[in-house]
């Protein structure tokens, strides 16, 4: 019996924000798309950092298994608004 080797799927992730820069406690919206569209129960891990590289938020967001899209909202100062 010969079992074919499974090829791992390579995904690309496109991410964008609603502004080029933020200050204080401005709301930040991150949206993105995973391609090809992943199966059910898939999530992306998002880590937001300030200009000094300090993490201000970390969160996992579900990815739509219909469109591959995801989004996350948080405050630039560090408190999650989701």
Buried (B, 14 or more C-beta within 10 A) or exposed (E): EEEEEEEEEEBEEEEEEEEEEBEEEEEBEBBBBBEEBBEEEBEBEBEBEEEEEEEBBEBEBEBBEEEBBBBBBBBBBEEEEE
